[in-house]
Amino acid sequence: MRGTGFPWQEEANVYIAGHRLGYAGTGSYLQFYGLPKLRRGDEILLRDAEGTTYTYEVFREFVVSPDAVRVMEPLPGRNIVSLQTCTLPDHSHRLVVQGKLVEVTEPPS
């Protein structure tokens, strides 16, 4: 999303939106179905093309309206990831789970 960051940037909000249900037979099917199960303290792992792993720790979950763009904004002084998907059953709102960067692991040389 334009204006959001990458894991290797300082004070970035790595914003990723995904389908909760998606479409059967595609890579998006049930992609974020388990997102509501994440709780404070759980880990979120992201890996870049070079194999570096970014470990985030969930610090909050909340629901917003579909037009709430503030969830894409960076938090000053923090490196975070924001995962967003629709709420069930009517897709009327968006569930957001945020994690703070706690570890960066480089791939073996």
Steps between C-alpha positions, in 0.01 A plus 500: 500500500642838407647683799549190712840355576719197461638292790856629451399869525516701821168593663308304236145371510505191279133488399364175353134447413362160408175319439346320795327246279647563155420283203519120490774367275713814533790603721272741684256233623469532880823705501412706811226272636693437823587866562242539782682226695814713542538641851737732683844344516455272195765514228464614140785405267579674172780393265643717222640389164854474642385264778513746789230421758322780687331389822216713636312461829126573500419796724141578403195394301207726413212550255459806275271618223610424141601862442730528805831572327674590827591131543753545217681790667833444678527526878780745587806324641372149425535235232169315467301269276125547445298205370146579386206289386120522491269405785248221466222435418420818306847650425373834637815582700870422500698306759852635555777317688820693570840374610824670601835398353696300759765316297671499161676178398734504202522185285806278543792600276 
